[in-house]
Structures are given as structure tokens and as C-alpha cells.
């Protein structure tokens, strides 16, 4: 059986780990020493990559990389938890970085810190945020940053056919990179017509399905379908639904949306549904 292509976060960062840690920390003297295990007991995610780095100024430290398809309201808490777990396990200072691949819904603001105060005690965790759609595509070619080549189409200025083809040529010129062509095609499909993408590059669904970002989009498609169906049922029964109610469906699991669907069918008023939604 042929080996499945690895196009996850760890594989991408491992293409040029020094260039990667220098880019995310914005410190050119930093070097990557080792990619560490990021499995913490019951927690393991393909999008988290922990790199042991070194600089003459700061000595050994950890760079915690979270590549997230789209930012969610749960990310600040996750960044706090992973940072603490990494620091506890490896006993090293930790520099957490959140890389958002696609813009979130307009109703959601991206924050770069977790803050909570409870009974007079405060918990704070800062982390660096990098939004790929704000990064100039030219940086990928100039520095260079081969780890970002598959994301070129969604970078600023990267949606032009000529720029996508330039990224494609860079991937095809390196035997270590050419397996990432399907991932480049995947992100190109967000900005170019799919037939055009299929015409200029390889589109291998078997490879794409191994990508954590493809799997997340597939799952989100199921969630969005369940969300739309729930809203449709509520509108058919009770008329126009307030926006603040619809917003509360964002990010809910398919199981929760299905349970809410049962409630939407059973209740006799929208107010009764909102009470259930709040429990």
C-alpha cells in the first residue's frame, strides 16, 4: 500500500523549521532545535506543532504553533491551556502563536489574549496572532518560507493566477515540496474557479482528505447545513428570527444542533425555545 502523503502542520513546519520560527517570533537569530511531541494526555490535535527553539539571548524555549482554519471563540482558552501544558511538560518558557488561515465570520472579533477574573483572581495568557490573509504573498518567495507556499492563494495579493502559478512552480521544483500541490490547489479553489484550478495543477482528493483543514471544512459544511435547517424550521414556525439568536448557533456541534432541532419542533413559542437554548 502506498504511503499516505503527509500534508499536516508538522510536515509543513518541518520543511524549513529555522525560517518558520524566525518568522513567527520576528527574531532572525532564533533557530529551531527539535519538533517535540504535542500530545498532552487526552489532548492531541493535528494542527498543533511544538518546536524547541534557541536564541543566544533567551536560551532554549518553546514555540507553540496552532494553525487554525478559522478562528473560533474557544481559541483564547485553548491557547491558554496548551501553553500551560507545554510549559509544564518541558519546563521551558513558551511563545504561543495562533495562525488563522481563513477569516472568521464578521460577527466574531479576533483577540490575542485570554483573560478571566473570578473571585478576585486573574488568569491572563497573551499569544501572537498571525492572520494569513493579512500577510503579503511576496514574503513567501523573498524570505523564502516554503511552509507557506500552499497557502499563497489566500495571502494578500496571492489570488492572481500568475502568483498561484509561481507558487506551483516552486513546489514542482523541489522533490520535498511537490506532494503539497494538492493542498495548493485546495486553497486556490477559494479564490479561483475550480475548473481553472484543475486545469493548471494536480487535484488529488485522496491526498486532500488527509489534510486536517480539508477535514475541518468538511465537518463545518455538515455543521452549517444543520444550522441552516434549524433556522429554517424556526422561521417556518415563528417567523423572522432575531439575529442574536442565530449568532448563538455558530460553532455548535452537529449533535447540539440536532437536539435544538428537536426542541424547535416541540416548543410552542420562540421564547420557550430561547429558554432551552440558554440552558
KOLTI-837203 format. One record per residue: z, y, x negated of N, C-alpha, C in turn; residue in three letters. Coordinates in steps of 0.02 Angstrom, whole numbers, plus 32768, in hexadecimal, padded with zeros to 4 digits. Each point is the difference from the previous one (the first is absolute). Layout:
N
[r [Z,Y,X],[Z,Y,X],[Z,Y,X],"ALA"] ...
//
This chain:
279
[r [8000,7FC5,7FD6],[8000,803B,802A],[8000,803E,7FD4],"UNK"] [r [7FD5,8030,8011],[7FFC,803D,7FD8],[8040,8029,8008],"UNK"] [r [8014,8020,7FC9],[803C,8029,8001],[7FF4,803E,802A],"UNK"] [r [802F,8010,802C],[7FFA,803B,802A],[8007,803E,7FD5],"UNK"] [r [7FD4,8031,800A],[8003,803E,7FDA],[8040,8026,8010],"UNK"] [r [8020,801B,7FCC],[803D,8026,8009],[7FEF,804A,8000],"UNK"] [r [8006,801F,803B],[7FF0,8048,8004],[803B,8026,801D],"UNK"] [r [803C,7FE7,7FF3],[803C,8021,8018],[8017,8036,7FCF],"UNK"] [r [8038,8020,8012],[8019,8038,7FD9],[800F,7FEE,7FB7],"UNK"] [r [8020,7FC6,7FF6],[8013,7FEC,7FBC],[7FC2,7FF8,7FD4],"UNK"] [r [7FCD,7FE1,801C],[7FC2,7FF6,7FDA],[7FE0,8043,7FEE],"UNK"] [r [8000,802F,802E],[7FE1,8041,7FF4],[8025,8026,7FC9],"UNK"] [r [8043,8002,8004],[8027,8025,7FCE],[7FFA,7FDF,7FBC],"UNK"] [r [7FFB,7FBE,7FFF],[7FFC,7FDB,7FC1],[7FBE,800A,7FDC],"UNK"] [r [7FCE,801F,8020],[7FC1,800D,7FE0],[8009,8032,7FC6],"UNK"] [r [802B,8031,8009],[800C,8032,7FCC],[8047,801C,800B],"UNK"] [r [8033,7FD9,7FF1],[8044,8014,8011],[8017,8040,7FDE],"UNK"] [r [7FEC,800C,7FC2],[8014,803E,7FDE],[7FE4,803D,8025],"UNK"] [r [7FBF,7FFD,8010],[7FE1,8038,8023],[8021,800B,8044],"UNK"] [r [8013,7FC9,8020],[801F,8005,8042],[8044,8023,7FFD],"UNK"] [r [802D,7FE8,7FD4],[8043,801E,7FFD],[7FFD,8048,7FE8],"UNK"] [r [7FD0,8010,7FD5],[7FF9,8045,7FEA],[7FEA,802D,803A],"UNK"] [r [7FD5,7FE5,802A],[7FE7,8026,803A],[8037,800B,8034],"UNK"] [r [8024,7FCB,8012],[8032,8007,8036],[803D,8027,7FEA],"UNK"] [r [8011,7FFD,7FBF],[803A,8026,7FE8],[7FED,8046,7FE8],"UNK"] [r [7FBE,800B,7FF4],[7FE6,803F,7FE6],[801B,800F,7FBA],"UNK"] [r [800B,7FCA,7FDA],[8019,8006,7FBC],[7FD4,7FD7,7FD1],"UNK"] [r [7FD7,8020,7FD7],[7FCF,7FDD,7FD6],[801F,7FD4,7FCA],"UNK"] [r [8040,8009,7FF0],[801F,7FD9,7FCB],[801C,7FBD,8018],"UNK"] [r [8000,7FF5,8041],[801D,7FC3,801C],[7FD0,7FC5,7FF5],"UNK"] [r [801C,7FC6,7FEF],[7FD8,7FC3,7FFA],[8020,7FC9,802B],"UNK"] [r [7FD6,7FD3,8017],[8018,7FC8,8029],[8010,7FC6,7FD1],"UNK"] [r [803A,7FE2,8009],[8014,7FC7,7FD7],[7FF6,7FBE,8023],"UNK"] [r [800C,7FFE,8043],[7FFF,7FC0,8023],[7FFE,800C,804C],"UNK"] [r [7FDA,7FD7,8023],[8004,8000,8049],[8033,7FCC,8014],"UNK"] [r [8033,8016,8023],[803A,7FD5,8010],[7FFB,7FE3,8046],"UNK"] [r [8029,7FCE,800D],[8004,7FE4,8043],[801F,8032,802F],"UNK"] [r [7FE3,8009,803B],[801B,802F,8031],[801A,7FDC,803E],"UNK"] [r [8010,7FBF,7FF8],[801B,7FDB,8038],[804C,8006,7FFE],"UNK"] [r [801C,801B,8035],[8048,8009,8003],[801C,7FD6,8039],"UNK"] [r [8018,7FC5,7FEE],[801E,7FD3,8031],[7FCE,7FF3,8039],"UNK"] [r [800E,801A,803C],[7FD5,7FF2,8039],[7FC6,8032,8006],"UNK"] [r [7FFC,8031,7FD3],[7FCD,8034,8005],[7FCA,7FF5,7FCC],"UNK"] [r [7FC2,7FFC,8017],[7FC7,7FF9,7FD3],[7FC2,801C,8023],"UNK"] [r [7FE0,8031,7FE0],[7FC5,801F,801E],[7FC9,8005,7FCC],"UNK"] [r [7FC2,7FF1,8015],[7FC8,8002,7FD2],[7FF0,8047,7FE9],"UNK"] [r [8017,8033,8026],[7FEE,8044,7FEF],[8032,8021,7FD0],"UNK"] [r [8035,7FDE,7FEE],[8032,801B,7FD2],[7FF4,7FE5,7FBA],"UNK"] [r [7FFE,802C,7FCF],[7FF7,7FEB,7FBA],[8033,8025,7FD5],"UNK"] [r [8025,7FDA,7FDA],[8035,801B,7FD5],[7FEA,7FFA,7FB7],"UNK"] [r [7FFD,8038,7FDE],[7FE9,8002,7FBA],[8039,8019,7FD4],"UNK"] [r [800E,7FDA,7FCB],[802F,8018,7FCD],[7FDA,802C,7FD0],"UNK"] [r [8015,803E,7FF8],[7FDD,8030,7FD7],[802E,801B,7FC9],"UNK"] [r [7FE2,8026,7FD2],[8027,801B,7FC8],[7FE4,8044,7FEC],"UNK"] [r [802D,802D,7FEF],[7FED,803E,7FDF],[8034,8010,7FCB],"UNK"] [r [7FEB,8021,7FCB],[802E,8011,7FCA],[8039,802C,8018],"UNK"] [r [7FF3,8028,8033],[8033,802E,801A],[8033,7FDC,802C],"UNK"] [r [7FE8,7FD3,802B],[802B,7FE2,8034],[8010,7FB7,7FF3],"UNK"] [r [7FE2,7FE2,7FCE],[800C,7FB9,7FF3],[7FE0,7FD4,8036],"UNK"] [r [801C,7FC5,800B],[7FE6,7FD2,8033],[8014,8019,8046],"UNK"] [r [7FD2,7FF9,802E],[800F,800F,8046],[7FCE,7FDB,802C],"UNK"] [r [800C,8000,8041],[7FD4,7FDD,802F],[7FD5,8032,8026],"UNK"] [r [7FC2,7FEC,800D],[7FD5,8025,802E],[7FF4,7FD3,803D],"UNK"] [r [801B,8015,8038],[7FF9,7FDA,803E],[7FC5,801C,8026],"UNK"] [r [7FCB,7FD8,8008],[7FC3,8015,8022],[7FFB,7FE0,8044],"UNK"] [r [7FFB,8029,8034],[7FF5,7FE7,8043],[7FBC,801B,8018],"UNK"] [r [7FCE,7FD4,8004],[7FBE,8014,801A],[7FFF,7FF0,804A],"UNK"] [r [7FFE,8034,8029],[8006,7FF9,8048],[7FBE,8015,8020],"UNK"] [r [7FE5,7FD6,802B],[7FC1,8012,8021],[8007,8041,8026],"UNK"] [r [8032,8004,802B],[800F,803F,8023],[804C,8009,8002],"UNK"] [r [8014,803D,7FF4],[8047,8012,8001],[801D,7FF2,8045],"UNK"] [r [803D,7FE6,8003],[8023,7FF6,803F],[8045,8020,7FFB],"UNK"] [r [801F,8008,8039],[8042,8020,8002],[8035,7FD6,7FDC],"UNK"] [r [7FF2,7FC0,7FF4],[8030,7FD5,7FDE],[7FFE,8005,7FB4],"UNK"] [r [7FCD,8023,7FE5],[7FF7,8000,7FB7],[803A,801F,7FD9],"UNK"] [r [801E,8038,8016],[8038,801B,7FD9],[8039,7FCE,7FF6],"UNK"] [r [8012,7FDD,8035],[8035,7FCE,7FFB],[7FEC,7FC7,7FD2],"UNK"] [r [7FC1,7FEB,8005],[7FE7,7FC9,7FD5],[8002,8016,7FB7],"UNK"] [r [7FEC,803D,7FF2],[8000,8018,7FBA],[8047,8003,7FE6],"UNK"] [r [802F,8015,8029],[8046,8000,7FEB],[8018,7FBA,7FF0],"UNK"] [r [7FF1,7FD0,802D],[8018,7FBC,7FF7],[7FE2,7FDF,7FC2],"UNK"] [r [7FBE,8007,7FF7],[7FDF,7FDF,7FC8],[8016,801F,7FBD],"UNK"] [r [800A,8041,7FFF],[8016,8020,7FC3],[8045,7FE6,7FEB],"UNK"] [r [802D,7FFB,8030],[8043,7FE8,7FF2],[7FFF,7FB7,7FEA],"UNK"] [r [7FD8,7FD7,8022],[7FFC,7FB9,7FEE],[7FE4,7FF7,7FB9],"UNK"] [r [7FCC,8026,7FF0],[7FE1,7FFB,7FBE],[8031,8015,7FC9],"UNK"] [r [8023,8037,800C],[802F,8019,7FCE],[803B,7FCF,7FF7],"UNK"] [r [8017,7FE2,8037],[8036,7FD1,7FFB],[7FEB,7FC1,7FDA],"UNK"] [r [7FC4,7FE9,800D],[7FE9,7FC1,7FE1],[7FF3,8008,7FB5],"UNK"] [r [7FE0,8038,7FED],[7FEB,8008,7FBA],[802B,8030,7FD8],"UNK"] [r [802F,8022,8022],[802F,802C,7FDE],[7FDC,8036,7FD6],"UNK"] [r [7FCC,801D,801F],[7FDA,8034,7FDF],[7FF4,803A,8030],"UNK"] [r [7FFB,803D,7FE6],[7FEE,8039,802C],[7FBD,7FF1,8021],"UNK"] [r [7FF8,8017,803D],[7FC4,7FEE,8027],[7FDD,803F,801A],"UNK"] [r [7FBE,8001,7FF5],[7FD5,8037,8017],[7FD5,7FE5,8039],"UNK"] [r [8012,800F,803F],[7FDA,7FE4,8039],[7FC5,802D,8012],"UNK"] [r [7FC7,7FDE,800F],[7FC3,8024,8012],[7FE2,7FDF,803F],"UNK"] [r [7FF2,802A,8031],[7FDE,7FE9,803D],[7FB8,8019,7FFF],"UNK"] [r [7FD0,7FD1,8000],[7FB9,8012,8001],[7FE5,7FF0,8045],"UNK"] [r [7FF0,8034,8026],[7FE3,7FF8,8043],[7FB4,7FFE,7FFB],"UNK"] [r [7FE2,7FCD,801B],[7FB8,7FF6,7FF9],[7FD9,8028,8034],"UNK"] [r [8013,7FFB,803F],[7FDE,8024,8037],[8030,802F,8022],"UNK"] [r [7FE6,8037,801D],[802D,8030,8022],[8022,7FE0,803C],"UNK"] [r [803E,8014,800E],[8023,7FE6,803A],[7FEA,8027,803F],"UNK"] [r [8018,7FEC,803B],[7FF1,8027,803C],[801A,8047,7FF9],"UNK"] [r [7FE0,802F,8022],[8013,8047,7FFA],[8046,800D,8019],"UNK"] [r [801C,7FD2,8027],[8044,8008,801B],[8035,7FEF,7FCC],"UNK"] [r [7FEC,7FE6,7FC7],[8030,7FE9,7FCE],[7FFC,802A,7FC0],"UNK"] [r [8037,801C,7FEB],[8003,8028,7FC3],[8019,7FD4,7FC6],"UNK"] [r [7FDE,8005,7FC7],[8013,7FD9,7FC5],[8038,8025,7FDC],"UNK"] [r [8035,7FDC,7FF1],[8038,801E,7FDA],[8008,7FDB,7FBE],"UNK"] [r [8020,8020,7FD0],[8008,7FE4,7FBD],[8049,7FF3,7FF0],"UNK"] [r [8029,7FF6,8033],[8047,7FF5,7FF4],[801F,7FDC,803B],"UNK"] [r [802E,7FD3,7FF2],[802A,7FE3,8034],[8043,8024,7FFF],"UNK"] [r [8016,8017,803A],[8040,8022,8004],[8025,7FE9,803F],"UNK"] [r [803F,7FF1,7FF8],[802A,7FED,8039],[8047,8018,7FF2],"UNK"] [r [8020,801A,8033],[8047,8012,7FFB],[8024,7FDE,8039],"UNK"] [r [8036,7FDD,7FEF],[8026,7FDC,8033],[804A,8003,7FEE],"UNK"] [r [8028,801A,802E],[8048,8005,7FF6],[8012,8024,7FBF],"UNK"] [r [7FD8,8035,7FF1],[800E,8028,7FC6],[7FE5,7FE6,7FBF],"UNK"] [r [7FDF,7FC5,8001],[7FE2,7FE3,7FC3],[7FB5,8008,8003],"UNK"] [r [7FE2,800E,7FC6],[7FB9,800D,7FFC],[7FDC,7FCC,7FD6],"UNK"] [r [7FC5,7FED,8017],[7FD3,7FD4,7FD9],[7FBE,8024,7FF7],"UNK"] [r [7FEB,8008,7FC1],[7FC1,8024,7FF1],[7FD8,7FD8,7FCE],"UNK"] [r [7FC0,7FF9,800D],[7FD2,7FE0,7FD1],[7FBF,8027,8000],"UNK"] [r [7FF1,8020,7FC8],[7FC0,8022,7FF7],[7FCD,7FCE,7FE5],"UNK"] [r [7FC1,800B,800F],[7FCA,7FD8,7FE3],[7FC1,802A,7FFE],"UNK"] [r [7FD4,7FF0,7FD3],[7FC1,8025,7FFB],[7FCF,7FE5,8033],"UNK"] [r [7FDC,802D,8021],[7FCD,7FED,8031],[7FBB,8013,7FE4],"UNK"] [r [7FD3,7FCF,8001],[7FBA,800D,7FEE],[7FD5,7FED,803B],"UNK"] [r [7FDD,8031,801E],[7FD2,7FF4,8036],[7FBA,7FFB,7FE4],"UNK"] [r [7FE1,7FC5,8004],[7FC0,7FF6,7FDE],[7FCA,802F,801A],"UNK"] [r [8002,8013,8040],[7FCC,802C,801A],[8004,8046,7FE3],"UNK"] [r [8037,800F,7FDD],[8007,8041,7FDF],[7FEE,7FFD,7FB6],"UNK"] [r [7FF1,7FC5,7FE7],[7FF0,7FF7,7FB8],[7FB5,8008,7FF6],"UNK"] [r [7FEC,8028,7FCF],[7FB9,800A,7FF1],[7FE2,7FC1,7FE3],"UNK"] [r [7FC9,7FEA,801D],[7FDF,7FC2,7FEA],[7FEB,8004,7FB6],"UNK"] [r [7FF1,803A,7FE9],[7FE8,8008,7FBB],[8035,7FEA,7FCD],"UNK"] [r [8040,8005,8012],[8036,7FEC,7FD3],[7FFA,7FB6,7FED],"UNK"] [r [7FEA,7FD7,802F],[7FFA,7FB8,7FF4],[7FD0,7FF2,7FC7],"UNK"] [r [7FCB,8027,7FFD],[7FCD,7FF4,7FCC],[8013,8023,7FBE],"UNK"] [r [8022,8038,8004],[800F,8027,7FC4],[803A,7FE3,7FD7],"UNK"] [r [8034,7FE6,8021],[803D,7FEF,7FDA],[7FF8,7FC3,7FD2],"UNK"] [r [7FE2,7FC9,8010],[7FEC,7FE6,8041],[803A,7FDB,8021],"UNK"] [r [7FF9,7FF1,8041],[8032,7FDB,8026],[7FDE,7FC7,8025],"UNK"] [r [7FF1,7FC9,7FDD],[7FDB,7FC9,8021],[8025,7FE3,803D],"UNK"] [r [8042,8006,8002],[8026,7FE6,8039],[7FED,8022,8041],"UNK"] [r [7FE7,803E,7FFA],[7FEF,8027,803C],[7FB6,7FFB,8013],"UNK"] [r [7FD8,7FDE,7FD9],[7FB8,7FFC,800E],[7FF2,7FE7,8047],"UNK"] [r [8022,7FCB,8019],[7FF0,7FEA,8045],[8011,8033,8036],"UNK"] [r [802B,8031,7FEF],[8015,8032,8031],[7FD6,803F,7FFD],"UNK"] [r [7FCF,8004,7FD3],[7FD9,803D,7FF7],[7FE4,801C,8042],"UNK"] [r [7FE6,7FD7,802E],[7FE2,801D,803D],[8030,802A,8029],"UNK"] [r [8042,7FF1,7FFD],[802F,8025,802A],[8023,8037,7FD9],"UNK"] [r [7FEF,8009,7FC0],[801C,8038,7FDA],[7FDB,803F,8011],"UNK"] [r [801C,8039,7FED],[7FDF,8040,800F],[7FBE,8005,7FD9],"UNK"] [r [7FCA,800A,8025],[7FBE,8004,7FE1],[7FE1,7FBD,7FF1],"UNK"] [r [8022,7FC9,8013],[7FE6,7FBE,7FEF],[7FD5,7FE0,8035],"UNK"] [r [7FF8,8021,8039],[7FDB,7FE2,8037],[7FB4,8006,7FFC],"UNK"] [r [7FE7,8023,7FCE],[7FB8,8006,7FF7],[7FE2,7FBF,7FE6],"UNK"] [r [7FC4,7FEF,8017],[7FE0,7FC2,7FEB],[7FFB,7FFD,7FB4],"UNK"] [r [7FEE,8037,7FE0],[7FF7,8001,7FB8],[8041,7FF1,7FDB],"UNK"] [r [8038,8017,801B],[8041,7FF4,7FDF],[8015,7FB7,800A],"UNK"] [r [7FF5,7FE6,803C],[800F,7FB9,800D],[7FD6,7FD4,7FD2],"UNK"] [r [7FC0,8010,7FF7],[7FD5,7FD9,7FD4],[8017,8004,7FB7],"UNK"] [r [801B,803A,7FEE],[801A,8008,7FBC],[803C,7FD2,7FF5],"UNK"] [r [802C,7FFC,8032],[8039,7FD2,7FFC],[7FE7,7FB8,7FFE],"UNK"] [r [7FCE,7FF0,8027],[7FE3,7FBC,8001],[7FE5,7FED,7FBC],"UNK"] [r [7FDD,802E,7FE0],[7FE5,7FF2,7FBD],[8037,7FF2,7FCE],"UNK"] [r [8037,8026,8005],[8039,7FF5,7FD3],[801F,7FBB,800A],"UNK"] [r [8005,7FEA,803F],[801B,7FBE,800E],[7FD2,7FC9,7FE5],"UNK"] [r [7FC0,8008,800B],[7FD0,7FCC,7FEB],[7FF8,7FFD,7FB5],"UNK"] [r [8012,8035,7FDD],[7FF7,8002,7FB7],[8038,7FDB,7FDC],"UNK"] [r [8034,7FEC,8023],[803A,7FE0,7FE1],[800F,7FBF,8024],"UNK"] [r [8001,7FC9,7FDB],[800B,7FBE,801E],[8044,7FFC,8022],"UNK"] [r [8031,8026,7FE7],[8043,7FFF,801E],[8002,8025,8043],"UNK"] [r [7FCE,802B,800B],[8002,802C,803A],[7FD0,7FEB,8038],"UNK"] [r [7FCE,7FD8,7FF0],[7FCB,7FF5,8031],[8017,7FDC,803F],"UNK"] [r [8039,7FDB,7FFC],[8019,7FDE,803C],[801D,8032,8032],"UNK"] [r [8009,803F,7FEA],[801B,8033,802D],[7FCB,8022,8029],"UNK"] [r [7FC1,7FEA,7FFA],[7FCA,8020,8024],[800A,7FFC,804C],"UNK"] [r [8019,7FC8,8018],[800B,7FF9,8048],[8035,8031,8019],"UNK"] [r [8032,800C,7FD7],[8034,8030,8013],[7FE4,8047,8002],"UNK"] [r [7FD4,8010,7FD0],[7FDE,8041,8001],[7FD6,8006,803F],"UNK"] [r [7FDD,7FCA,8013],[7FD8,8001,803D],[802B,800B,803D],"UNK"] [r [803A,7FE0,8000],[802E,8007,8038],[8014,8049,800B],"UNK"] [r [8015,8022,7FCB],[8014,8046,8008],[7FC4,802E,8009],"UNK"] [r [7FC7,7FED,7FE7],[7FC3,8028,800C],[7FEE,7FFF,804A],"UNK"] [r [8011,7FCA,8023],[7FF0,7FFB,8048],[8027,8032,802A],"UNK"] [r [8034,8020,7FE3],[8025,8033,8024],[7FDA,8042,8001],"UNK"] [r [7FD2,800A,7FD1],[7FDD,8041,7FFB],[7FB5,7FFA,8005],"UNK"] [r [7FE4,7FC4,7FF8],[7FB8,7FF6,8004],[7FF0,7FCD,8037],"UNK"] [r [7FC3,8002,801A],[7FEC,7FCF,8032],[8001,7FBA,7FE2],"UNK"] [r [801A,7FD1,8026],[8007,7FBB,7FE6],[7FBD,7FE3,7FE9],"UNK"] [r [7FC9,8008,8024],[7FC0,7FE4,7FE7],[7FED,801C,7FBC],"UNK"] [r [800E,8040,7FF4],[7FF1,801E,7FBE],[802C,7FE1,7FCB],"UNK"] [r [8040,7FF6,800F],[802E,7FE1,7FD0],[7FE8,7FBA,7FEF],"UNK"] [r [7FEE,7FD9,8032],[7FE9,7FBC,7FF5],[7FBE,7FFE,7FD9],"UNK"] [r [7FDA,8036,8006],[7FC0,8003,7FDC],[8009,800B,7FB5],"UNK"] [r [8032,802A,7FED],[8005,8013,7FBA],[8033,7FD7,7FD9],"UNK"] [r [802A,7FD9,8023],[8031,7FD9,7FDA],[8013,7FC0,8024],"UNK"] [r [8022,7FD4,7FDC],[8014,7FBF,8019],[803B,8008,8031],"UNK"] [r [7FFC,7FDC,8037],[8034,8003,8034],[8016,7FB8,800B],"UNK"] [r [8034,7FEC,7FDD],[8017,7FBA,8003],[8040,7FFC,802A],"UNK"] [r [7FF8,7FE8,803F],[803A,7FFE,802D],[8036,7FD0,7FE7],"UNK"] [r [7FEC,7FCA,7FDF],[8032,7FD1,7FE6],[802E,8022,7FCE],"UNK"] [r [7FE3,802C,7FD7],[8028,8025,7FD0],[802A,8035,8023],"UNK"] [r [7FE0,8024,802F],[8023,8036,8022],[803D,7FE9,8026],"UNK"] [r [7FFC,7FC5,801E],[8038,7FE7,8028],[803E,7FF4,7FD5],"UNK"] [r [7FF7,7FFA,7FBE],[803A,7FF7,7FD4],[8020,8043,7FEE],"UNK"] [r [7FE0,8037,8013],[801D,8042,7FF1],[8038,8010,8030],"UNK"] [r [803A,8015,7FE7],[8037,8013,802D],[7FEE,803A,802E],"UNK"] [r [7FD2,802B,7FE9],[7FED,803A,8029],[7FD3,7FEA,803A],"UNK"] [r [7FD3,7FD0,7FF3],[7FD7,7FE6,8037],[802C,7FDE,8033],"UNK"] [r [8030,7FD9,7FE8],[802D,7FDD,802E],[8029,8032,8029],"UNK"] [r [8014,8037,7FE0],[8027,8031,8025],[7FD6,8023,8035],"UNK"] [r [7FC1,800F,7FEF],[7FD4,801F,8031],[7FF3,7FD1,803A],"UNK"] [r [7FF7,7FC0,7FF0],[7FF5,7FCE,8035],[803D,7FFE,802F],"UNK"] [r [803C,8000,7FE3],[803D,8000,8028],[8006,8040,8029],"UNK"] [r [7FF0,8039,7FE0],[8004,803F,8023],[7FCF,8002,803B],"UNK"] [r [7FC5,7FE0,7FF7],[7FD0,7FFD,8037],[801D,7FDC,803C],"UNK"] [r [8024,7FCA,7FF4],[8021,7FDB,8036],[8035,802C,8020],"UNK"] [r [8027,8023,7FD7],[8034,802B,801A],[7FE3,8039,802A],"UNK"] [r [7FCB,801F,7FE7],[7FE2,8037,8025],[7FE3,7FE9,8043],"UNK"] [r [7FE4,7FC3,8000],[7FE6,7FE5,803E],[8037,7FF5,8033],"UNK"] [r [803A,7FE6,7FE9],[8039,7FF6,802D],[801B,8043,8018],"UNK"] [r [8001,8031,7FD3],[8018,8043,8012],[7FD4,801F,8035],"UNK"] [r [7FBD,7FFC,7FF7],[7FD2,801D,8031],[8007,7FDE,8044],"UNK"] [r [8009,7FBE,8000],[8008,7FDC,803E],[8040,8014,8025],"UNK"] [r [8036,800B,7FDA],[803F,8015,801E],[7FF8,8045,8020],"UNK"] [r [7FE0,802E,7FDC],[7FF6,8043,801C],[7FD5,7FFD,803E],"UNK"] [r [7FCC,7FD6,8000],[7FD4,7FF9,803A],[8026,7FE8,803E],"UNK"] [r [802C,7FCF,7FF6],[8027,7FE6,8038],[802F,8036,801B],"UNK"] [r [8021,8025,7FD4],[802D,8035,8016],[7FDB,8036,8025],"UNK"] [r [7FC4,8012,7FE8],[7FD9,8035,8022],[7FE8,7FE9,8044],"UNK"] [r [7FEC,7FC1,8005],[7FEA,7FE6,8040],[8038,7FFF,8034],"UNK"] [r [803D,7FF5,7FE8],[8039,7FFB,802E],[8020,8044,800E],"UNK"] [r [8005,802B,7FCD],[8028,803C,8008],[7FDA,8041,7FF1],"UNK"] [r [7FC0,7FFD,7FF3],[7FD9,803B,7FF1],[8006,8014,7FB6],"UNK"] [r [7FF6,803F,7FF2],[7FFF,8018,7FBA],[8043,7FF3,7FDE],"UNK"] [r [7FFD,7FE7,7FC3],[803B,7FEF,7FD9],[8010,8039,7FCF],"UNK"] [r [803D,8019,7FFF],[8011,8036,7FD0],[7FF2,7FEA,7FB8],"UNK"] [r [7FE9,8030,7FD8],[7FEF,7FF1,7FBA],[803C,7FE5,7FDA],"UNK"] [r [803C,801A,800D],[803A,7FEA,7FDB],[8011,7FB7,800E],"UNK"] [r [7FEA,7FE6,8039],[8009,7FB9,800F],[7FCE,7FD6,7FD8],"UNK"] [r [7FC1,8016,7FFF],[7FCC,7FDC,7FDB],[8011,7FFC,7FB6],"UNK"] [r [801A,8037,7FE4],[8010,8002,7FB9],[8032,7FCA,7FED],"UNK"] [r [802C,7FF0,802E],[8034,7FCE,7FF1],[7FE5,7FBA,7FFA],"UNK"] [r [7FC1,7FF5,8014],[7FE2,7FBE,7FF8],[7FE5,7FF5,7FB9],"UNK"] [r [7FF6,8038,7FDA],[7FE4,7FFB,7FBD],[802C,7FD5,7FD3],"UNK"] [r [7FE0,7FD2,7FDD],[8024,7FD7,7FCF],[8027,7FC6,801C],"UNK"] [r [8001,7FF9,8043],[8024,7FC8,801E],[7FDA,7FBF,7FF4],"UNK"] [r [8025,7FC9,7FFA],[7FE1,7FBF,7FF5],[7FDB,7FE9,803F],"UNK"] [r [7FD2,7FD1,7FF6],[7FDC,7FE5,8039],[8030,7FE0,8032],"UNK"] [r [8033,7FDD,7FE6],[8031,7FE0,802B],[8024,8033,802B],"UNK"] [r [8015,8039,7FE1],[8023,8034,8026],[7FD2,801E,8034],"UNK"] [r [7FC1,800D,7FEF],[7FD1,801D,802F],[7FF3,7FD1,803B],"UNK"] [r [7FFE,7FBF,7FF2],[7FF6,7FCF,8036],[803C,7FFF,802E],"UNK"] [r [803D,8006,7FE4],[803C,8003,8029],[8000,803F,802B],"UNK"] [r [7FE9,8038,7FE3],[7FFC,803E,8026],[7FCC,7FFB,8037],"UNK"] [r [7FCC,7FD9,7FF4],[7FCD,7FF5,8033],[801F,7FDD,803C],"UNK"] [r [8029,7FCE,7FF3],[8022,7FDD,8037],[802B,8031,8027],"UNK"] [r [8022,802D,7FDC],[802B,8031,8021],[7FD7,8031,8029],"UNK"] [r [7FC6,8015,7FE4],[7FD5,8030,8023],[7FE7,7FE5,8042],"UNK"] [r [7FF6,7FBF,8002],[7FE9,7FE0,803E],[803A,7FF8,8032],"UNK"] [r [803D,7FF6,7FE6],[8038,7FF0,802B],[8024,803D,801C],"UNK"] [r [8002,8038,7FDC],[8027,803A,8016],[7FDF,8022,803B],"UNK"] [r [8027,8029,8024],[7FE7,8023,803B],[7FF1,8049,7FF2],"UNK"] [r [8013,8019,7FC4],[7FF2,8046,7FF0],[7FFA,8009,7FB5],"UNK"] [r [7FE1,8037,7FEC],[7FF9,800F,7FB9],[8045,800D,7FE1],"UNK"] [r [802B,8022,8026],[8043,800E,7FE6],[8026,7FC0,7FF0],"UNK"] [r [7FF7,7FCE,802A],[8020,7FBF,7FF4],[7FE5,7FE0,7FC1],"UNK"] [r [7FBE,8007,7FF4],[7FE1,7FE5,7FC4],[801B,8024,7FC2],"UNK"] [r [8008,8042,8003],[8018,8026,7FC7],[8047,7FEC,7FEE],"UNK"] [r [8029,7FEF,8032],[8044,7FE8,7FF2],[7FFD,7FC0,7FD9],"UNK"] [r [7FD3,7FD2,8014],[7FF8,7FC0,7FDC],[7FE7,800D,7FB9],"UNK"] [r [7FD1,802F,7FFA],[7FE4,8011,7FBE],[8035,801A,7FD1],"UNK"] [r [8033,801F,801A],[8035,801E,7FD8],[8037,7FD0,7FEB],"UNK"] [r [7FFE,7FC3,801D],[8035,7FD0,7FF0],[7FEF,7FD8,7FC2],"UNK"] 
//
